[in-house]
């Protein structure tokens, strides 16, 4: 899953807020998306 695709689906209403958050959490857990402190 790419970050851009996840954001697009959410913006288009294809997924709800909960699915978007779960997707972001998955990307962080898998090390695909990193958050700097």
PDB file of N, H, CA, C and O in Angstrom:
ATOM      1  N   UNK A   1       0.850  -1.174   0.000  1.00  0.00           N
ATOM      2  CA  UNK A   1       0.000   0.000   0.000  1.00  0.00           C
ATOM      3  C   UNK A   1       0.893   1.234   0.000  1.00  0.00           C
ATOM      4  O   UNK A   1       1.799   1.358   0.825  1.00  0.00           O
ATOM      5  N   UNK A   2       0.638   2.116  -0.905  1.00  0.00           N
ATOM      6  H   UNK A   2      -0.098   2.015  -1.575  1.00  0.00           H
ATOM      7  CA  UNK A   2       1.402   3.351  -0.957  1.00  0.00           C
ATOM      8  C   UNK A   2       0.669   4.438  -0.182  1.00  0.00           C
ATOM      9  O   UNK A   2      -0.560   4.451  -0.111  1.00  0.00           O
ATOM     10  N   UNK A   3       1.431   5.334   0.387  1.00  0.00           N
ATOM     11  H   UNK A   3       2.430   5.324   0.329  1.00  0.00           H
ATOM     12  CA  UNK A   3       0.857   6.427   1.159  1.00  0.00           C
ATOM     13  C   UNK A   3      -0.062   7.268   0.278  1.00  0.00           C
ATOM     14  O   UNK A   3      -1.144   7.666   0.709  1.00  0.00           O
ATOM     15  N   UNK A   4       0.363   7.536  -0.946  1.00  0.00           N
ATOM     16  H   UNK A   4       1.242   7.213  -1.297  1.00  0.00           H
ATOM     17  CA  UNK A   4      -0.430   8.370  -1.850  1.00  0.00           C
ATOM     18  C   UNK A   4      -1.787   7.735  -2.141  1.00  0.00           C
ATOM     19  O   UNK A   4      -2.803   8.429  -2.179  1.00  0.00           O
ATOM     20  N   UNK A   5      -1.807   6.430  -2.346  1.00  0.00           N
ATOM     21  H   UNK A   5      -0.982   5.866  -2.315  1.00  0.00           H
ATOM     22  CA  UNK A   5      -3.064   5.736  -2.630  1.00  0.00           C
ATOM     23  C   UNK A   5      -3.995   5.818  -1.428  1.00  0.00           C
ATOM     24  O   UNK A   5      -5.190   6.072  -1.583  1.00  0.00           O
ATOM     25  N   UNK A   6      -3.462   5.607  -0.249  1.00  0.00           N
ATOM     26  H   UNK A   6      -2.491   5.400  -0.123  1.00  0.00           H
ATOM     27  CA  UNK A   6      -4.260   5.680   0.969  1.00  0.00           C
ATOM     28  C   UNK A   6      -4.879   7.066   1.120  1.00  0.00           C
ATOM     29  O   UNK A   6      -6.063   7.191   1.434  1.00  0.00           O
ATOM     30  N   UNK A   7      -4.088   8.092   0.898  1.00  0.00           N
ATOM     31  H   UNK A   7      -3.126   7.991   0.643  1.00  0.00           H
ATOM     32  CA  UNK A   7      -4.587   9.462   1.021  1.00  0.00           C
ATOM     33  C   UNK A   7      -5.642   9.763  -0.045  1.00  0.00           C
ATOM     34  O   UNK A   7      -6.629  10.445   0.232  1.00  0.00           O
ATOM     35  N   UNK A   8      -5.436   9.261  -1.250  1.00  0.00           N
ATOM     36  H   UNK A   8      -4.635   8.707  -1.475  1.00  0.00           H
ATOM     37  CA  UNK A   8      -6.394   9.482  -2.339  1.00  0.00           C
ATOM     38  C   UNK A   8      -7.733   8.833  -2.013  1.00  0.00           C
ATOM     39  O   UNK A   8      -8.783   9.457  -2.161  1.00  0.00           O
ATOM     40  N   UNK A   9      -7.693   7.572  -1.567  1.00  0.00           N
ATOM     41  H   UNK A   9      -6.839   7.065  -1.446  1.00  0.00           H
ATOM     42  CA  UNK A   9      -8.931   6.867  -1.237  1.00  0.00           C
ATOM     43  C   UNK A   9      -9.704   7.607  -0.151  1.00  0.00           C
ATOM     44  O   UNK A   9     -10.928   7.715  -0.222  1.00  0.00           O
ATOM     45  N   UNK A  10      -8.994   8.116   0.852  1.00  0.00           N
ATOM     46  H   UNK A  10      -7.999   8.028   0.910  1.00  0.00           H
ATOM     47  CA  UNK A  10      -9.637   8.839   1.947  1.00  0.00           C
ATOM     48  C   UNK A  10     -10.241  10.146   1.451  1.00  0.00           C
ATOM     49  O   UNK A  10     -11.376  10.479   1.794  1.00  0.00           O
ATOM     50  N   UNK A  11      -9.483  10.889   0.642  1.00  0.00           N
ATOM     51  H   UNK A  11      -8.561  10.619   0.363  1.00  0.00           H
ATOM     52  CA  UNK A  11      -9.962  12.170   0.120  1.00  0.00           C
ATOM     53  C   UNK A  11     -11.190  11.988  -0.772  1.00  0.00           C
ATOM     54  O   UNK A  11     -12.070  12.849  -0.798  1.00  0.00           O
ATOM     55  N   UNK A  12     -11.255  10.886  -1.494  1.00  0.00           N
ATOM     56  H   UNK A  12     -10.541  10.186  -1.474  1.00  0.00           H
ATOM     57  CA  UNK A  12     -12.379  10.610  -2.393  1.00  0.00           C
ATOM     58  C   UNK A  12     -13.574   9.997  -1.666  1.00  0.00           C
ATOM     59  O   UNK A  12     -14.637   9.812  -2.258  1.00  0.00           O
ATOM     60  N   UNK A  13     -13.398   9.683  -0.384  1.00  0.00           N
ATOM     61  H   UNK A  13     -12.534   9.833   0.096  1.00  0.00           H
ATOM     62  CA  UNK A  13     -14.478   9.083   0.382  1.00  0.00           C
ATOM     63  C   UNK A  13     -14.599   7.582   0.186  1.00  0.00           C
ATOM     64  O   UNK A  13     -15.590   6.979   0.597  1.00  0.00           O
ATOM     65  N   UNK A  14     -13.596   6.974  -0.440  1.00  0.00           N
ATOM     66  H   UNK A  14     -12.791   7.464  -0.774  1.00  0.00           H
ATOM     67  CA  UNK A  14     -13.627   5.533  -0.679  1.00  0.00           C
ATOM     68  C   UNK A  14     -13.403   4.746   0.612  1.00  0.00           C
ATOM     69  O   UNK A  14     -13.866   3.613   0.740  1.00  0.00           O
ATOM     70  N   UNK A  15     -12.693   5.348   1.566  1.00  0.00           N
ATOM     71  H   UNK A  15     -12.317   6.269   1.462  1.00  0.00           H
ATOM     72  CA  UNK A  15     -12.498   4.738   2.882  1.00  0.00           C
ATOM     73  C   UNK A  15     -12.862   5.772   3.939  1.00  0.00           C
ATOM     74  O   UNK A  15     -12.735   6.975   3.713  1.00  0.00           O
ATOM     75  N   UNK A  16     -13.314   5.298   5.087  1.00  0.00           N
ATOM     76  H   UNK A  16     -13.418   4.320   5.270  1.00  0.00           H
ATOM     77  CA  UNK A  16     -13.691   6.221   6.156  1.00  0.00           C
ATOM     78  C   UNK A  16     -12.479   6.606   7.003  1.00  0.00           C
ATOM     79  O   UNK A  16     -11.373   6.107   6.796  1.00  0.00           O
ATOM     80  N   UNK A  17     -12.711   7.497   7.955  1.00  0.00           N
ATOM     81  H   UNK A  17     -13.610   7.903   8.124  1.00  0.00           H
ATOM     82  CA  UNK A  17     -11.620   7.996   8.796  1.00  0.00           C
ATOM     83  C   UNK A  17     -10.924   6.866   9.552  1.00  0.00           C
ATOM     84  O   UNK A  17      -9.699   6.860   9.679  1.00  0.00           O
ATOM     85  N   UNK A  18     -11.707   5.909  10.054  1.00  0.00           N
ATOM     86  H   UNK A  18     -12.702   5.914   9.951  1.00  0.00           H
ATOM     87  CA  UNK A  18     -11.137   4.803  10.814  1.00  0.00           C
ATOM     88  C   UNK A  18     -10.198   3.968   9.945  1.00  0.00           C
ATOM     89  O   UNK A  18      -9.109   3.603  10.388  1.00  0.00           O
ATOM     90  N   UNK A  19     -10.606   3.664   8.727  1.00  0.00           N
ATOM     91  H   UNK A  19     -11.491   3.961   8.367  1.00  0.00           H
ATOM     92  CA  UNK A  19      -9.762   2.883   7.820  1.00  0.00           C
ATOM     93  C   UNK A  19      -8.498   3.659   7.470  1.00  0.00           C
ATOM     94  O   UNK A  19      -7.425   3.070   7.340  1.00  0.00           O
ATOM     95  N   UNK A  20      -8.616   4.969   7.317  1.00  0.00           N
ATOM     96  H   UNK A  20      -9.488   5.447   7.423  1.00  0.00           H
ATOM     97  CA  UNK A  20      -7.457   5.804   7.021  1.00  0.00           C
ATOM     98  C   UNK A  20      -6.450   5.737   8.169  1.00  0.00           C
ATOM     99  O   UNK A  20      -5.254   5.549   7.943  1.00  0.00           O
ATOM    100  N   UNK A  21      -6.938   5.892   9.396  1.00  0.00           N
ATOM    101  H   UNK A  21      -7.909   6.045   9.579  1.00  0.00           H
ATOM    102  CA  UNK A  21      -6.060   5.838  10.570  1.00  0.00           C
ATOM    103  C   UNK A  21      -5.411   4.464  10.685  1.00  0.00           C
ATOM    104  O   UNK A  21      -4.217   4.369  10.968  1.00  0.00           O
ATOM    105  N   UNK A  22      -6.172   3.411  10.472  1.00  0.00           N
ATOM    106  H   UNK A  22      -7.142   3.488  10.242  1.00  0.00           H
ATOM    107  CA  UNK A  22      -5.610   2.060  10.529  1.00  0.00           C
ATOM    108  C   UNK A  22      -4.529   1.878   9.465  1.00  0.00           C
ATOM    109  O   UNK A  22      -3.505   1.242   9.715  1.00  0.00           O
ATOM    110  N   UNK A  23      -4.761   2.432   8.292  1.00  0.00           N
ATOM    111  H   UNK A  23      -5.593   2.948   8.089  1.00  0.00           H
ATOM    112  CA  UNK A  23      -3.767   2.344   7.224  1.00  0.00           C
ATOM    113  C   UNK A  23      -2.485   3.064   7.591  1.00  0.00           C
ATOM    114  O   UNK A  23      -1.391   2.549   7.357  1.00  0.00           O
ATOM    115  N   UNK A  24      -2.611   4.253   8.166  1.00  0.00           N
ATOM    116  H   UNK A  24      -3.499   4.671   8.356  1.00  0.00           H
ATOM    117  CA  UNK A  24      -1.432   5.019   8.592  1.00  0.00           C
ATOM    118  C   UNK A  24      -0.685   4.256   9.685  1.00  0.00           C
ATOM    119  O   UNK A  24       0.543   4.170   9.660  1.00  0.00           O
ATOM    120  N   UNK A  25      -1.427   3.705  10.640  1.00  0.00           N
ATOM    121  H   UNK A  25      -2.425   3.774  10.660  1.00  0.00           H
ATOM    122  CA  UNK A  25      -0.799   2.936  11.717  1.00  0.00           C
ATOM    123  C   UNK A  25      -0.048   1.730  11.161  1.00  0.00           C
ATOM    124  O   UNK A  25       1.050   1.419  11.624  1.00  0.00           O
ATOM    125  N   UNK A  26      -0.623   1.055  10.184  1.00  0.00           N
ATOM    126  H   UNK A  26      -1.514   1.308   9.808  1.00  0.00           H
ATOM    127  CA  UNK A  26       0.036  -0.090   9.555  1.00  0.00           C
ATOM    128  C   UNK A  26       1.334   0.345   8.880  1.00  0.00           C
ATOM    129  O   UNK A  26       2.364  -0.312   9.026  1.00  0.00           O
ATOM    130  N   UNK A  27       1.281   1.443   8.147  1.00  0.00           N
ATOM    131  H   UNK A  27       0.443   1.976   8.028  1.00  0.00           H
ATOM    132  CA  UNK A  27       2.470   1.928   7.446  1.00  0.00           C
ATOM    133  C   UNK A  27       3.582   2.291   8.425  1.00  0.00           C
ATOM    134  O   UNK A  27       4.756   2.041   8.149  1.00  0.00           O
ATOM    135  N   UNK A  28       3.229   2.870   9.552  1.00  0.00           N
ATOM    136  H   UNK A  28       2.276   3.073   9.777  1.00  0.00           H
ATOM    137  CA  UNK A  28       4.219   3.207  10.580  1.00  0.00           C
ATOM    138  C   UNK A  28       4.795   1.926  11.186  1.00  0.00           C
ATOM    139  O   UNK A  28       6.010   1.800  11.344  1.00  0.00           O
ATOM    140  N   UNK A  29       3.921   0.982  11.522  1.00  0.00           N
ATOM    141  H   UNK A  29       2.935   1.085  11.393  1.00  0.00           H
ATOM    142  CA  UNK A  29       4.357  -0.286  12.127  1.00  0.00           C
ATOM    143  C   UNK A  29       5.316  -1.044  11.219  1.00  0.00           C
ATOM    144  O   UNK A  29       6.278  -1.645  11.698  1.00  0.00           O
ATOM    145  N   UNK A  30       5.066  -1.023   9.930  1.00  0.00           N
ATOM    146  H   UNK A  30       4.284  -0.535   9.541  1.00  0.00           H
ATOM    147  CA  UNK A  30       5.897  -1.751   8.972  1.00  0.00           C
ATOM    148  C   UNK A  30       7.146  -0.970   8.559  1.00  0.00           C
ATOM    149  O   UNK A  30       7.962  -1.473   7.786  1.00  0.00           O
ATOM    150  N   UNK A  31       7.299   0.245   9.065  1.00  0.00           N
ATOM    151  H   UNK A  31       6.636   0.653   9.693  1.00  0.00           H
ATOM    152  CA  UNK A  31       8.474   1.047   8.758  1.00  0.00           C
ATOM    153  C   UNK A  31       8.420   1.722   7.395  1.00  0.00           C
ATOM    154  O   UNK A  31       9.423   2.259   6.925  1.00  0.00           O
ATOM    155  N   UNK A  32       7.256   1.695   6.764  1.00  0.00           N
ATOM    156  H   UNK A  32       6.442   1.258   7.146  1.00  0.00           H
ATOM    157  CA  UNK A  32       7.093   2.319   5.450  1.00  0.00           C
ATOM    158  C   UNK A  32       6.968   3.830   5.603  1.00  0.00           C
ATOM    159  O   UNK A  32       7.475   4.598   4.785  1.00  0.00           O
ATOM    160  N   UNK A  33       6.289   4.235   6.655  1.00  0.00           N
ATOM    161  H   UNK A  33       5.877   3.611   7.319  1.00  0.00           H
ATOM    162  CA  UNK A  33       6.105   5.657   6.954  1.00  0.00           C
ATOM    163  C   UNK A  33       6.794   5.919   8.283  1.00  0.00           C
ATOM    164  O   UNK A  33       6.519   5.246   9.276  1.00  0.00           O
ATOM    165  N   UNK A  34       7.681   6.891   8.299  1.00  0.00           N
ATOM    166  H   UNK A  34       7.904   7.438   7.492  1.00  0.00           H
ATOM    167  CA  UNK A  34       8.415   7.196   9.521  1.00  0.00           C
ATOM    168  C   UNK A  34       8.076   8.606   9.980  1.00  0.00           C
ATOM    169  O   UNK A  34       7.928   9.525   9.174  1.00  0.00           O
ATOM    170  N   UNK A  35       7.957   8.753  11.283  1.00  0.00           N
ATOM    171  H   UNK A  35       8.077   8.006  11.938  1.00  0.00           H
ATOM    172  CA  UNK A  35       7.666  10.048  11.882  1.00  0.00           C
ATOM    173  C   UNK A  35       8.890  10.488  12.663  1.00  0.00           C
ATOM    174  O   UNK A  35       9.396   9.760  13.517  1.00  0.00           O
ATOM    175  N   UNK A  36       9.357  11.682  12.360  1.00  0.00           N
ATOM    176  H   UNK A  36       8.946  12.273  11.666  1.00  0.00           H
ATOM    177  CA  UNK A  36      10.524  12.213  13.059  1.00  0.00           C
ATOM    178  C   UNK A  36      10.078  12.986  14.286  1.00  0.00           C
ATOM    179  O   UNK A  36       9.051  13.664  14.272  1.00  0.00           O
ATOM    180  N   UNK A  37      10.857  12.876  15.338  1.00  0.00           N
ATOM    181  H   UNK A  37      11.691  12.325  15.350  1.00  0.00           H
ATOM    182  CA  UNK A  37      10.574  13.607  16.582  1.00  0.00           C
ATOM    183  C   UNK A  37      11.145  14.983  16.527  1.00  0.00           C
ATOM    184  O   UNK A  37      11.008  15.747  17.482  1.00  0.00           O
TER     185      UNK A  37
END
